[in-house]
Amino acid sequence: MEEGLGTSEQLPEDEGSDNESSSEEVFNITCNGIESDGDQVLNVETNELETTAGQILEFESPEAERNSEHVLNFERSDPRDNNHQLLEFHSNGLEDPRCGDTTIIDGHTGSSLGKSYPPPVVCMEFESYEDAYNYYNCYAKELGFAIRVKSSWTKRNSKEKRGAVLCCNCEGFKTMKEANSRRKETRTGCLAMMRLRLVESNRWRVDEVKLEHNHLFDPERVQNSKSHKKMDAGVKRKLEAAVDVEVRTIKLYRTPAVETPGYGSSDERTASSQIDGSTRLKLKEGDTQVIYNFFCRVQLTKPNFFYIMDLNDGGYLKNVFWIDSRSRTAYAYFGDVVVVDTTCLSKKYDIPLLAFFGLNHHKQTLLLGCSLLADESFETYVWLLRAWLSCMSGRPPQTVITDRCKTLQNAISEVFPRAQHRLNLSIILDSIVDTVGEVGESEVFHEVLYNTVYRSLKVDEFEVAWEEMTQQFGCRGYGWLQSLYEDREQWAPIYMKDTFLAGISIDQCGEFMCRFFDGYVHKQTNLREFFDIYDFVLQKMHQKEVRCDLESREFSPALRTRCNYELQLSKLYTKEIFLKFQDEMVLMSNCSGVAQIHANGPIITYIVEERGVQGDTRDARDFEVTYDKIGVEVRCMCSCFNFKGYLCRHALSVLNYNGIEEIPNHYILTRWRKDFKRLYAPEPGSSSIDISNHVQRFDHLHRRAMQVVDEGMTSQDHYMVAWQAFKESLNKIRLAADKHVS
């Protein structure tokens, strides 16, 4: 649809609609850091009024003064309207029982803001443009700057607004005409902004955010700014209702399910076109108490542990999502590629578990969140993905890998519109082998399938090889196989050369990352058994990572070539990654020749001839490699760097041919380095800490302490140093306290 562009400096003319209207449901989660071991009481209330109905589920300890309270609020303003539900979650991590403040952590800087209005993040949504404007205005006022509408655009021949850019009032510079005026220069070329657009759901979504300002804030001066003075008093009261209790609130809208076509297979999982308000989590007797006990126990020991519960219209548990603080922080470093594992859902395990995985710097599976789901509807998946995204500070992954569930694919397109969505190659290959029956048991078929998928260097090679394979083994008539071929751009390596996968799903041996709970969770595993082993598996994986960190630090590999590239990366890469890269270095000896075939200015195209195994020239293959002399950029048609995260032997041969003595830094990914310090509690900048605010003091000290813990547990010597430092620090604090009392 064509759109016209216009500009505006005016405030929205209409009042924003009430975000807590009767057409929504509000779901409040409050997570408090708890020191009390008091008994927990489960209270369930149901109030039925003429206009509203609500269910309130409270978890609280008998001693409210100890701040040992867990409150789970689920309110329905209008039980007849199930169009939208509003999910809000709050998270406290306090030791001081007298305070109810909540620390807000900036996902980009790790700084503790301690404000009522969290910074905007991509994918935030609002009911109206006015709501979005008023939110950004309140956030700006609280921080100490003013805003204006930099630009807005409407539908052609219509006044309906379709998008806008809100910016800091210091954006840009005066024009030549304005520069001659006597008015004081206030513009500094500030780039802080928030871009909005109207999406299909008739809500306003944040598309782009820049938080950094290039000027100091002046809260007193901006009180009289145009944007703040004209703010409607009624809207102000509505938006500032929660100022008394500083709390971070993120609103996640549940979208109605839509009919989604399947692949025509009885095995394909599809969603119902209707939302069943009575859908509930299938739990056995005692499972509710198991979930409750697990969450209470973990929160007592890990204050930053977080969970969300989704209730249906009847107040019954529908979906549950939880994540620990270590996973949230690890995502900041290893969140480029994420796997959504639905094995337990697709294979009908006793526990309806869905898990998010990543890959760390040792190529080990990394848990990034878990969920129990009542169904596999579009609505449920959207709720889950939005909840997960909000926990990750609104930063979507670069690539998402799933199975072939069409409903999940549609939900990913809705929540992660800019992410590249790919299918799990190992699942695809397994399904091909299963589909062809007895043919799949043939070693000849396995070899042909392997060559078709992995050895095709061009699209036409793959398509010809696929056609020949289906003819050779008589499986052209398999409908399921044909549907897989139609989706080939989402799983065949030849079509994914521009997709970064960080070693996940693509491997010359068809290897896929081991699932996190492999060997522990089986089809008959019940909920009680799962939660019993959850902490054990988590701790075991963490210990394994720590051991690998130590091994990588002490690792001094024997070099197998005389090339400086091998020596260079032996000092940088972790042990696991270096050994894989070393194999590429050894195979450089098979690359017998580098020949230039084309030049376009500084960009030169080479052909690298590679002999077969043990130098067999009959199996020689030519690889096309482009090289940019100016940017020292190299790209091979095998796309090893995108698939695995390090350069292939063909690209290395071209660099060596051009006299490049060291691998350029942009080809040495930080995620693979052994000196990469993953502080699972991000360190906030000291300049952003308000030491008069006890919430920020707690947050800052807690993260500093976790940094010492992570470093101290790597060896016995480190442990003794850390333990001694803790004791000395505690003694000094007590001495300071005694002096203050005296």
Secondary structure, 3 states (H helix, E strand, C coil): CCEEEECCCCCCCCCCCCCCCCCCEEEEEEECCCCCCCCCEEEEEEEECCCCEEEEEEEECCCHHHCCCEEEEEEECCCCCCCCCEEEEEECCCCCCCCCCCCCECCCCCCECCCCCCCCCCCCEECCHHHHHHHHHHHHHHHCCCEEEEEEEEECCCCCEEEEEEEECCCCCCCHHHHCCCCCCCCCCCCCEEEEEECCCCCEEEEEEECCCCCCCCHHHHCCCHHHHCCCHHHHHHHCCCCCCCCCCCCEECCCCCCCCCCCCCCCCCCCCCCCCCCCCCCCCCHHHHHHHHHHHHHHHCCCCEEEEEECCCCCEEEEEEECHHHHHHHHHHCCEEEEECHHHHCCCCCCEEEEEEECCCCCEEEEEEEECCCCCHHHHHHHHHHHHHHCCCCCCCEEEECCCHHHHHHHHHHCCCCEEEECHHHHHHHHHHHCHHHHHCHHHHHHHHHHHHCCCCHHHHHHHHHHHHHHCCCCCCHHHHHHHHCHHHCCHHHCCCCCCCCCCCCCCCCCCCCCCCCCCCCCCCHHHHHHHHHHHHHHHHHHHHHHHHHHHHCCCCCCCCCHHHHHHHCCECHHHHHHHHHHHHHHHHEEEEEEEEEECCEEEEEEEECCHHHCHHHCEEEEEEEECCCCEEEECCCHHHHHCCCCHHHHHHHHHCCCCCCCHHHCCHHHECCCCCCCCCCCCHHHCCCCCHHHHHHHHHHHHHHHHHHHCCCHHHHHHHHHHHHHHHHHHHHHHHHHHC
